[in-house]
Amino acid sequence: MLSFLSYNKHCLFLSVEISLFSPVPSISWKRSDGNPLTKKIEHNKTKGVLEIPDVQQEDEGSYECIAGNVRGRNIARGRLFVYGKHID
């Protein structure tokens, strides 16, 4: 599972702990349902952070973070639920 979830203003951050990996792994994110990540979503390939600005109903779903290096590969999975509508 994803190890951390935070919400700041109108942006959601999903992250995984990768500091224990040596050598530092390459990181990638994807939706588990096969749909592509939308263009608004940003991900840091070295820190294991996925940033979803202006979270909407269409962002709901399962996400996977894949971390890999010469020693192997690990996958963290989590599900994002979006309830209600955006209110300023």
ZADO-1210 file (C-alpha; in nm, 4 decimals, padded with zeros to 6 digits):
<atoms>
<atom x="00.0000" y="00.0000" z="00.0000" code="MET" pos="1"/>
<atom x="00.0978" y="00.3608" z="-00.0387" code="LEU" pos="2"/>
<atom x="00.2677" y="00.4790" z="00.2752" code="SER" pos="3"/>
<atom x="00.1539" y="00.8414" z="00.2869" code="PHE" pos="4"/>
<atom x="-00.1336" y="01.0545" z="00.1711" code="LEU" pos="5"/>
<atom x="-00.1694" y="01.4290" z="00.2237" code="SER" pos="6"/>
<atom x="-00.3992" y="01.7018" z="00.0988" code="TYR" pos="7"/>
<atom x="-00.2828" y="02.0605" z="00.0804" code="ASN" pos="8"/>
<atom x="-00.5272" y="02.3274" z="-00.0373" code="LYS" pos="9"/>
<atom x="-00.6494" y="02.1752" z="-00.3670" code="HIS" pos="10"/>
<atom x="-00.3666" y="01.9315" z="-00.4299" code="CYS" pos="11"/>
<atom x="-00.3355" y="01.5670" z="-00.3275" code="LEU" pos="12"/>
<atom x="00.0048" y="01.4060" z="-00.2714" code="PHE" pos="13"/>
<atom x="00.0591" y="01.0296" z="-00.2760" code="LEU" pos="14"/>
<atom x="00.4034" y="00.9106" z="-00.1748" code="SER" pos="15"/>
<atom x="00.6002" y="00.6001" z="-00.0895" code="VAL" pos="16"/>
<atom x="00.9046" y="00.5616" z="00.1358" code="GLU" pos="17"/>
<atom x="01.2107" y="00.4838" z="-00.0765" code="ILE" pos="18"/>
<atom x="01.4967" y="00.6011" z="00.1454" code="SER" pos="19"/>
<atom x="01.5861" y="00.2454" z="00.2474" code="LEU" pos="20"/>
<atom x="01.6585" y="00.1332" z="-00.1095" code="PHE" pos="21"/>
<atom x="02.0199" y="00.1120" z="-00.2227" code="SER" pos="22"/>
<atom x="02.1073" y="00.1878" z="-00.4935" code="PRO" pos="23"/>
<atom x="01.8348" y="00.4502" z="-00.5347" code="VAL" pos="24"/>
<atom x="01.5591" y="00.3025" z="-00.7533" code="PRO" pos="25"/>
<atom x="01.3908" y="00.4473" z="-01.0572" code="SER" pos="26"/>
<atom x="01.0296" y="00.5343" z="-00.9815" code="ILE" pos="27"/>
<atom x="00.7221" y="00.5240" z="-01.2029" code="SER" pos="28"/>
<atom x="00.3499" y="00.5655" z="-01.1374" code="TRP" pos="29"/>
<atom x="00.0471" y="00.4318" z="-01.3219" code="LYS" pos="30"/>
<atom x="-00.3230" y="00.3742" z="-01.2774" code="ARG" pos="31"/>
<atom x="-00.4075" y="00.0126" z="-01.2010" code="SER" pos="32"/>
<atom x="-00.7116" y="00.0219" z="-01.4301" code="ASP" pos="33"/>
<atom x="-00.4917" y="00.0796" z="-01.7356" code="GLY" pos="34"/>
<atom x="-00.6103" y="00.4359" z="-01.7938" code="ASN" pos="35"/>
<atom x="-00.3260" y="00.6828" z="-01.8489" code="PRO" pos="36"/>
<atom x="-00.2366" y="00.9414" z="-01.5869" code="LEU" pos="37"/>
<atom x="-00.3972" y="01.2722" z="-01.6840" code="THR" pos="38"/>
<atom x="-00.1707" y="01.5526" z="-01.8020" code="LYS" pos="39"/>
<atom x="-00.2338" y="01.7545" z="-01.4841" code="LYS" pos="40"/>
<atom x="-00.0752" y="01.4821" z="-01.2693" code="ILE" pos="41"/>
<atom x="00.2944" y="01.5255" z="-01.1938" code="GLU" pos="42"/>
<atom x="00.5314" y="01.2672" z="-01.0512" code="HIS" pos="43"/>
<atom x="00.8819" y="01.2936" z="-00.9146" code="ASN" pos="44"/>
<atom x="01.0854" y="01.0015" z="-01.0487" code="LYS" pos="45"/>
<atom x="01.3403" y="01.0075" z="-00.7660" code="THR" pos="46"/>
<atom x="01.1303" y="01.0914" z="-00.4593" code="LYS" pos="47"/>
<atom x="00.8297" y="00.8638" z="-00.5110" code="GLY" pos="48"/>
<atom x="00.5720" y="01.1449" z="-00.5010" code="VAL" pos="49"/>
<atom x="00.2626" y="01.1695" z="-00.7195" code="LEU" pos="50"/>
<atom x="00.0937" y="01.5117" z="-00.7210" code="GLU" pos="51"/>
<atom x="-00.2707" y="01.5416" z="-00.8255" code="ILE" pos="52"/>
<atom x="-00.3768" y="01.9078" z="-00.8415" code="PRO" pos="53"/>
<atom x="-00.7461" y="02.0059" z="-00.8302" code="ASP" pos="54"/>
<atom x="-00.8676" y="01.6568" z="-00.7362" code="VAL" pos="55"/>
<atom x="-01.1848" y="01.5613" z="-00.9232" code="GLN" pos="56"/>
<atom x="-01.4146" y="01.2583" z="-00.9417" code="GLN" pos="57"/>
<atom x="-01.2291" y="01.1319" z="-01.2520" code="GLU" pos="58"/>
<atom x="-00.9099" y="01.1046" z="-01.0428" code="ASP" pos="59"/>
<atom x="-01.0705" y="00.8350" z="-00.8282" code="GLU" pos="60"/>
<atom x="-00.9226" y="00.4901" z="-00.8757" code="GLY" pos="61"/>
<atom x="-00.6299" y="00.2638" z="-00.7982" code="SER" pos="62"/>
<atom x="-00.2721" y="00.3809" z="-00.8386" code="TYR" pos="63"/>
<atom x="00.0569" y="00.1928" z="-00.8406" code="GLU" pos="64"/>
<atom x="00.4084" y="00.3093" z="-00.7688" code="CYS" pos="65"/>
<atom x="00.6792" y="00.0880" z="-00.9176" code="ILE" pos="66"/>
<atom x="01.0306" y="00.1188" z="-00.7716" code="ALA" pos="67"/>
<atom x="01.3154" y="-00.0787" z="-00.9194" code="GLY" pos="68"/>
<atom x="01.6910" y="-00.1058" z="-00.9277" code="ASN" pos="69"/>
<atom x="01.9509" y="-00.3750" z="-00.9999" code="VAL" pos="70"/>
<atom x="01.8481" y="-00.5612" z="-00.6822" code="ARG" pos="71"/>
<atom x="01.4830" y="-00.5977" z="-00.7780" code="GLY" pos="72"/>
<atom x="01.1477" y="-00.4322" z="-00.8047" code="ARG" pos="73"/>
<atom x="00.8711" y="-00.3415" z="-00.5611" code="ASN" pos="74"/>
<atom x="00.5160" y="-00.2216" z="-00.6234" code="ILE" pos="75"/>
<atom x="00.3048" y="-00.0158" z="-00.3807" code="ALA" pos="76"/>
<atom x="-00.0677" y="00.0047" z="-00.4497" code="ARG" pos="77"/>
<atom x="-00.3404" y="00.2290" z="-00.3151" code="GLY" pos="78"/>
<atom x="-00.6932" y="00.3393" z="-00.3957" code="ARG" pos="79"/>
<atom x="-00.8123" y="00.6994" z="-00.4069" code="LEU" pos="80"/>
<atom x="-01.1775" y="00.7682" z="-00.3255" code="PHE" pos="81"/>
<atom x="-01.3262" y="01.1091" z="-00.4055" code="VAL" pos="82"/>
<atom x="-01.6385" y="01.2031" z="-00.2106" code="TYR" pos="83"/>
<atom x="-01.8514" y="01.5111" z="-00.2730" code="GLY" pos="84"/>
<atom x="-01.7646" y="01.8024" z="-00.4950" code="LYS" pos="85"/>
<atom x="-01.4981" y="02.0705" z="-00.4851" code="HIS" pos="86"/>
<atom x="-01.5912" y="02.3728" z="-00.2727" code="ILE" pos="87"/>
<atom x="-01.3811" y="02.6915" z="-00.2628" code="ASP" pos="88"/>
</atoms>
